[in-house]
Amino acid sequence: MAGGFTAGERLRYAFDTMMSRGTAGLILWLGVLSLLLIVLFSLIVLFTGTAPNEEGFPTLLWMSLMRTMDPGTIGGDQGSPGFLASMLIITFSGIFIFSTLIGILTTGLESRLDSLRKGKSTVVESGHTVVLGWSEQVFTIISELSIANENQKNPCVAIMADMDKVEMEDEIRDKVPNLRNTRVVCRTGSPVEPSDLARMSLHTAKSIIILSPGGDSPDPEVIKTMLAVTNITGEVNRTVHMVALITDPENVDAARIVGGSRAEIVLAGDVIARMAAQTCLQSGLSVVYQELLDYGADEIYFHNQPELAGKEYSEVLQMYDTSCVIGIRKKNGQPALNPPMDTVLQEDDSIIAISEDDDTVVLSSRGHHIMQDAVHHHPEQPGMPESIIMLGWNWRAPVIIRELSNYVAPGSRLKLVADESCCEPDVPTGLANLDLEYLPGRTTDRTLLESLSIQDYDHILILSYSDSLDAQEADSRTLMSLLHIRDIAGRMNKGFSLITEMRDIRNRNLAEITGADDYIVSDQVLSLLLTQISETRELSAVFWDLFDPDGSEIYLKPVSRYVKTGMEVNFHTVVKSASELGETAIGYRITSLRNDSERAYGIVVNPVKGNTVTFSEEDRIIVLAED
């Protein structure tokens, strides 16, 4: 008894080891056992001479195999008692072995199907987009990627989240019914677990989008996911492009340390706050941003055109009939939006252009005609103090207020009304250009809203109580405030800009039924931004430049600043006039269509420059300008 173990114990241990090897191991052992039994009894029948008709060994092997697989075959056997006894034994053995085999195969198949349902298999893809995490933003991302990839061959989006694979697939089918030619692959797993991430083929992915998981402190999970991705892809020869969503500015530096040069960080609150501040002061600007961020119409592209070397920026503006040039990316990679008009392009420089697609940024084959008699430079009026009402509160509100202070003229005022049962406002102080008055109260209270004297204000901004309420409840309160404000304004026949922050795009659609205003759907905007940067990482610097109060931003300025009203004029002429003022024209707004959702509320971005339009005094030109 070597080692203190009996032969029975060793045999049982060997059997347990064999059983633990899974379906494949059991099938192998059953096959070996079947083969031994068939050979053994064929030899017994052969050497005992009990075979009928003195059959040879190959025939006996075949007869034994058939009786092992089909017990009914023994019913037709004839021969000596020894032969019949041998066939009976091998038939009973076959019943046992094949019954066991069928059971193992059934169990193994069920286990495999269960594994597939749970999304545990490896994603064998290349050039795919990986989305790590799950939130409402994922549906917009998938929808936009399906549009962006329409001209790609067999595009794929692979999603990993810590939830059931079937549930993910059902939600996607329900909320994104048209995937076009894009395949969506879902896998269940933890984005911070390296062994789970290894199944997503990160090393062959085109880009990786890391979503914020929600909750009170989501950033640590995002940073841990970035660490896990970095560890897996650290030894890959090619750079793997990551885009991560961070909510707290204090965590940005840590995220950048982890991601390094391979990661683009989107600071959620900063983006929404800057957009809200800009949109609050300019009606229609939210529609312009929507046009630039989604893939439904025109987007921003980089394009290298060697023929432009040696030409000034002002010349290049006129050389594309169906695209709007908005800047230059120098060979060092830094974009410059609306650069000085005498900037000379070098051979390695690329233009930054708004166009329908990347293959539509083409030089015009025809010359351009400037209607010089229509050019009219009306002096711009100095900025006047603004009066703003802000209803509601969330953690982005202090940033919005400070951004508003950067844009408005000195002496402007802001009245803040917030429901302290839903929030704890941390009202900022020391604002350079804003006099702030805080009034606690329920922003859905009709009596309170009527007492605000909204007829004395130029702009109203309604924020979502997103910190303490879920998306639907927060949007419900926002809608109630919006309906009251519209009704009060309608009774007073008062016109002002009305900007509303929503969480769910479906609630925005409901709000639009009762009136047309500017809307900022925060989750949708962030989803669009993540998608754009995941497709073209260089766009990150372009969008930060657009949202930054320093440098050039998008403005809607009176038509009379550029051309005469009441006469037909082509957009080449508008671009020329704007360039003479150091501005880049990218579109216009027909104010008479501001309530027409079918025509984008009158907003036209990247018009065909050769087409003519007749402007009225109320219309606006959309430009990139310093102020």
Residue pairs with C-beta under 8 A, 6 or more apart in sequence:
5 13
18 25
18 26
18 29
19 25
19 26
22 108
23 104
23 105
23 107
23 108
23 111
26 100
26 104
27 101
27 104
27 105
30 97
30 100
30 101
30 104
33 97
34 68
34 93
34 94
34 97
37 64
37 68
37 90
37 93
37 97
38 61
38 64
38 65
38 68
38 90
39 61
41 64
41 86
41 87
41 89
41 90
42 57
42 60
42 61
42 63
42 64
43 57
44 86
45 51
45 60
45 82
45 83
45 86
46 57
46 60
48 82
50 79
50 80
50 82
50 83
50 86
51 60
51 79
51 83
52 78
52 79
52 80
52 83
55 63
63 87
64 87
64 90
66 73
67 73
67 74
67 87
67 90
67 91
67 94
68 90
68 91
68 93
68 94
68 97
68 98
69 94
69 98
71 91
71 94
71 95
73 91
74 87
74 88
74 91
77 83
77 84
77 87
115 121
117 165
117 166
118 164
118 165
118 188
119 165
119 168
119 186
119 187
119 188
119 189
120 187
120 188
120 189
120 199
121 187
121 199
122 198
122 199
122 201
123 158
123 185
123 187
123 199
123 200
123 201
124 201
125 156
125 158
125 185
125 201
125 204
125 205
126 201
126 204
127 155
127 156
127 204
127 205
127 206
128 155
128 156
128 157
128 158
128 185
128 201
128 204
128 205
128 206
129 145
129 155
129 156
129 157
129 158
129 205
129 206
129 207
129 208
129 209
129 534
130 157
130 158
130 159
130 160
130 200
130 202
130 205
130 207
130 208
130 209
131 138
131 141
131 142
131 157
131 158
131 159
131 160
131 208
131 209
131 211
132 159
132 160
132 161
132 191
132 197
132 200
132 208
132 209
132 210
132 211
132 225
132 229
133 160
133 161
133 191
133 210
133 211
133 212
133 213
133 222
133 225
134 159
134 161
134 162
134 163
134 168
134 211
134 213
135 211
135 212
135 213
135 214
135 523
136 471
136 503
136 504
136 523
137 211
137 245
137 523
137 524
137 526
137 527
137 530
138 159
138 172
138 211
138 527
139 171
139 172
139 175
139 176
139 527
140 505
140 523
140 524
140 527
140 528
140 531
141 157
141 209
141 527
141 530
141 531
142 157
142 172
142 176
142 179
142 182
142 184
143 176
143 178
144 294
144 295
144 527
144 528
144 531
145 155
145 157
145 182
145 531
145 535
146 155
146 157
146 176
146 178
146 179
146 180
146 181
146 182
147 180
147 294
147 295
147 296
148 295
148 531
148 535
149 155
149 180
149 181
149 182
150 180
150 181
151 357
152 181
154 181
154 183
155 181
155 182
155 183
156 182
156 183
156 184
156 185
157 182
157 183
157 184
157 185
158 184
158 185
158 186
158 187
158 200
158 201
158 205
159 168
159 184
159 185
159 186
159 187
160 186
160 187
160 188
160 189
160 191
160 196
160 197
160 199
160 200
161 168
161 186
161 188
161 189
161 191
162 188
162 189
162 190
162 191
163 188
164 188
165 186
165 187
165 188
168 186
168 188
169 184
169 186
172 184
172 186
187 196
187 199
187 200
189 196
189 197
189 199
190 196
191 197
191 210
191 221
191 225
191 228
192 221
192 224
192 225
192 227
192 228
193 228
194 228
194 231
194 232
197 228
197 229
197 232
198 232
202 208
202 229
202 232
202 233
202 240
203 232
203 233
203 236
203 238
203 240
205 240
206 241
207 240
207 241
207 242
207 243
207 534
207 535
207 537
208 229
208 240
208 241
208 242
208 243
208 534
209 242
209 243
209 530
209 531
209 534
210 222
210 225
210 226
210 229
210 242
210 243
210 244
210 245
211 222
211 245
211 530
212 218
212 219
212 221
212 222
212 245
212 246
212 247
212 268
213 221
213 222
218 247
219 246
219 247
219 248
219 251
219 255
220 251
222 244
222 245
222 246
222 255
223 251
223 254
223 255
223 258
225 244
226 242
226 244
226 255
226 258
226 259
226 263
227 258
229 240
229 242
230 258
230 259
230 260
230 262
233 240
233 262
239 261
239 262
240 262
241 262
241 264
241 534
241 537
242 259
242 262
242 263
242 264
243 263
243 264
243 266
243 530
243 533
243 534
243 537
244 255
244 259
244 263
244 264
244 265
244 266
245 266
245 268
245 526
245 530
246 252
246 255
246 265
246 266
246 267
246 268
247 267
247 268
247 269
248 269
249 267
249 269
249 270
252 265
252 267
255 263
255 265
256 263
256 265
259 265
264 533
264 537
264 540
266 526
266 529
266 530
266 533
266 540
268 522
268 526
269 395
269 396
269 399
270 399
270 547
271 525
271 526
271 529
271 543
271 547
272 396
272 501
272 520
272 522
272 525
272 526
273 396
273 399
273 400
273 403
274 399
274 403
274 547
274 548
274 549
275 286
275 289
275 520
275 525
275 547
276 396
276 400
276 403
276 461
276 463
276 499
276 501
276 520
277 400
277 403
277 404
277 406
277 407
278 285
278 403
278 407
278 547
278 553
278 554
279 285
279 286
279 289
279 499
279 518
279 520
280 388
280 400
280 404
280 459
280 461
280 497
280 499
281 386
281 404
281 407
281 408
281 459
281 497
282 497
282 555
282 556
283 497
283 518
283 556
283 594
284 518
284 556
284 589
284 594
284 601
284 602
284 603
284 620
285 518
285 554
285 556
286 499
286 518
286 519
286 520
287 518
287 600
287 601
287 603
288 554
288 556
288 587
288 603
288 605
288 622
289 525
289 554
290 528
291 297
291 298
291 600
291 603
291 605
292 298
292 299
292 300
292 354
292 605
293 525
293 528
293 529
293 532
294 528
295 531
297 356
297 605
298 354
298 355
298 356
298 605
298 606
299 354
299 355
299 357
299 532
300 326
300 352
300 353
300 354
300 532
300 539
300 542
301 352
301 353
301 354
301 355
301 357
301 358
301 361
301 536
302 329
302 350
302 351
302 352
302 353
302 536
302 538
303 350
303 351
303 353
303 358
303 361
304 348
304 349
304 350
304 351
305 350
305 351
305 363
306 347
307 363
308 316
308 319
308 345
308 349
308 351
309 345
309 346
309 347
309 349
310 344
310 345
311 319
311 344
311 345
312 341
312 342
312 343
312 344
312 345
313 325
313 328
313 339
313 340
313 341
313 342
313 343
313 344
313 345
314 341
314 342
314 579
316 325
316 345
316 351
317 325
317 575
317 576
317 579
317 584
318 368
318 572
318 575
318 576
318 609
319 325
319 363
319 364
320 353
320 355
320 361
320 362
320 363
320 364
320 609
321 364
321 366
321 368
321 608
321 609
321 610
322 355
322 356
322 360
322 362
322 364
322 606
322 608
322 609
323 353
323 354
323 355
323 360
323 361
323 362
323 606
324 353
324 354
324 355
324 584
324 585
324 586
324 587
324 605
324 606
325 351
325 352
325 353
325 584
326 337
326 338
326 352
326 353
326 354
326 584
326 586
326 624
327 335
327 336
327 337
327 338
327 339
327 351
327 352
327 542
327 584
327 624
328 335
328 336
328 339
328 343
328 345
328 349
328 350
328 351
328 352
329 335
329 336
329 349
329 350
329 351
329 352
329 538
330 336
330 346
330 349
331 346
331 348
331 349
333 538
334 541
335 352
335 538
335 541
335 542
335 545
336 343
337 352
337 542
337 545
337 546
337 551
337 552
337 584
337 624
338 552
338 582
338 583
338 584
338 624
338 625
338 626
340 582
341 579
341 582
345 351
351 361
352 542
353 361
354 586
354 605
354 606
355 361
355 606
356 606
366 610
368 572
368 609
368 610
369 570
369 572
369 610
370 572
370 573
370 576
371 569
371 570
371 573
372 573
374 563
374 564
374 567
374 569
374 573
375 562
375 563
375 564
375 573
375 576
375 577
375 580
376 560
376 562
376 563
376 564
376 577
377 561
377 562
377 577
377 580
377 581
378 558
378 560
378 561
380 557
380 561
382 409
383 408
383 409
384 409
385 408
385 409
385 410
385 411
385 412
385 413
386 408
386 409
386 412
386 413
386 458
386 459
387 412
387 413
387 414
387 456
387 457
387 458
387 459
388 404
388 408
388 412
388 413
388 414
388 415
388 457
388 458
388 459
388 460
388 461
389 414
389 415
389 417
389 452
389 454
389 457
389 459
389 460
389 461
390 397
390 400
390 401
390 414
390 415
390 416
390 417
390 460
390 461
390 463
391 417
391 418
391 443
391 449
391 460
391 461
391 462
391 463
391 481
391 485
392 417
392 418
392 419
392 423
392 443
392 462
392 463
392 464
392 465
392 477
392 478
392 481
392 501
393 416
393 418
393 419
393 422
393 423
393 425
393 463
393 465
393 467
394 423
394 463
394 464
394 465
394 466
394 467
395 467
396 463
397 416
397 425
397 463
398 426
398 427
398 428
400 461
400 463
401 414
401 416
401 428
401 431
401 434
401 436
402 428
402 431
403 549
404 412
404 414
404 434
405 431
405 432
405 433
405 434
406 432
406 433
406 549
407 549
408 433
408 434
409 433
410 432
410 433
411 433
411 435
412 433
412 434
412 435
413 434
413 435
413 436
413 437
414 434
414 435
414 436
414 437
415 436
415 437
415 439
415 452
415 457
416 425
416 427
416 436
416 437
416 438
416 439
417 439
417 440
417 441
417 443
417 448
417 452
418 425
418 438
418 440
418 441
418 443
419 440
419 441
419 442
419 443
419 444
419 465
420 440
421 442
422 465
422 467
422 468
422 469
422 477
423 465
423 467
423 468
425 438
425 440
427 436
427 438
428 436
429 436
441 448
442 448
443 449
443 462
443 477
443 481
444 477
444 480
444 481
444 484
446 484
449 481
449 484
449 485
449 488
450 488
454 460
454 485
454 488
454 489
454 492
454 494
454 496
455 492
455 494
457 496
458 496
458 497
459 496
459 497
459 498
459 499
460 485
460 496
460 497
460 498
460 499
461 499
461 500
461 501
462 478
462 481
462 482
462 485
462 498
462 499
462 500
462 501
463 478
463 501
464 474
464 475
464 477
464 478
464 501
464 502
464 503
464 522
465 474
465 477
465 478
466 474
466 503
466 522
469 477
471 503
471 504
471 523
472 503
472 504
472 507
474 503
475 502
475 503
475 504
475 507
476 507
478 500
478 501
478 502
478 507
479 507
479 510
479 511
482 498
482 500
482 511
482 517
483 514
485 498
486 498
486 514
486 515
489 495
489 496
489 498
497 517
497 518
498 517
498 518
499 517
499 518
499 519
499 520
500 511
500 517
500 518
500 519
500 520
501 519
501 520
501 521
501 522
502 508
502 511
502 519
502 520
502 521
502 522
503 521
503 522
503 523
504 521
504 523
505 521
505 523
505 524
508 519
508 521
511 517
511 519
512 519
512 597
515 595
516 594
516 595
516 596
516 597
516 601
529 543
532 539
532 543
533 539
533 540
533 543
545 551
545 552
546 552
546 553
546 554
547 553
551 626
552 584
552 624
552 625
552 626
553 624
553 625
554 586
554 622
554 623
554 624
555 622
555 623
555 624
555 625
555 627
556 589
556 620
556 621
556 622
556 623
557 620
557 621
557 623
557 625
558 617
558 619
558 620
558 621
559 565
559 588
559 615
559 616
559 617
559 619
559 620
559 621
560 617
561 581
561 621
562 574
562 577
562 578
562 581
562 585
562 621
563 569
563 573
563 574
563 577
563 615
565 614
565 615
565 616
565 617
565 619
566 614
566 615
566 616
567 614
568 612
568 613
568 614
569 612
569 613
569 614
569 615
570 609
570 610
570 611
570 612
570 613
571 585
571 588
571 607
571 608
571 609
571 610
571 611
571 613
572 609
572 610
574 585
574 588
574 621
575 584
575 585
575 609
577 585
578 584
578 585
578 621
578 623
579 585
581 625
582 625
582 626
583 623
583 624
583 625
584 623
584 624
584 625
585 621
585 622
585 623
586 605
586 606
586 622
586 623
586 624
587 603
587 604
587 605
587 606
587 607
587 621
587 622
588 604
588 607
588 613
588 615
588 619
588 620
588 621
588 622
589 601
589 602
589 603
589 604
589 619
589 620
589 622
590 602
590 604
590 613
590 615
590 616
590 619
591 602
591 616
591 618
591 619
591 620
592 602
592 616
592 618
593 599
593 601
593 602
594 601
594 602
595 601
596 602
603 622
605 622
607 613
